[in-house]
Amino acid sequence: MAKQRLYSDIDLRFTPNPVTGDVSFSYDDQAVIRSVRNLLSTKPYERLWNPTLGSEIDNLLFEPITPLNATLVKDEVIRTINNYEPRAIIASVDVNAYPDQNAYQVSLIFYIGNNTTPTGISIILQRAR
């Protein structure tokens, strides 16, 4: 019996499906992981019809890299995922500050839906300019 797909999203690389020629999709774990990454990199007011969607992490990246700001980044990651990604249930968030590289490393472990196996991702957050 084939595995039933629970979640699907359009693949934002917009690569064509080799068989049908249509836009490819990402499914299940990969769809939720990409959604979380997109949410954390989206600033408020970037989405035309949903101005509140996104996170304020970008503002924190222009502040000094300190343990206090690392805690604020952690809180913003949790708030953003809890508010906008109901498919991801957070198990743990660790934020490490790297002042020499002007970056934070966010290690995120979450459960997807009723899945009992945790999914983990690691994201490096840096200023863009």
BELQUISUL-V845160 format. One record per helix or strand of 2 or more residues. SS is the DSSP state (A for helix, B for strand). FROM is the first residue (numbers start at 1). LEN is the number of residues. If there is no record, write none. Layout:
SS	FROM	LEN
SS	FROM	LEN
This chain:
B	8	3
B	25	3
A	28	14
A	57	4
A	67	18
B	88	11
A	99	3
B	103	10
B	119	8
